[in-house]
Amino acid sequence: MKGRDFLALTVGFNLLGGILAGLLVGYAFDRWFMEGLFKVKSFPFGLFFFFFIGIVSGFWNAYKDLRRL
């Protein structure tokens, strides 16, 4: 593989990693933090919030990598 192929792979992993990290953090925030500590049921809202944060961060990192191309 050449350097450009690795950069394209990095862009894909940034997108996927940002989205998955957002989902995992949102799920953990809702289930363990809000329900575990505060006994507040807010299941879909924290998950959606951090999911969108993950999407934005994934695209932002991919954009920065694509600018290097």
Protein Blocks (a to p, Z undefined) as FASTA:
>chain_A
ZZklmmmmmmmmmmmmmmmmmmmmmmmmmmmmmmmmnopafkkmmmmmmmmmmmmmmmmm
mmmmmmmZZ
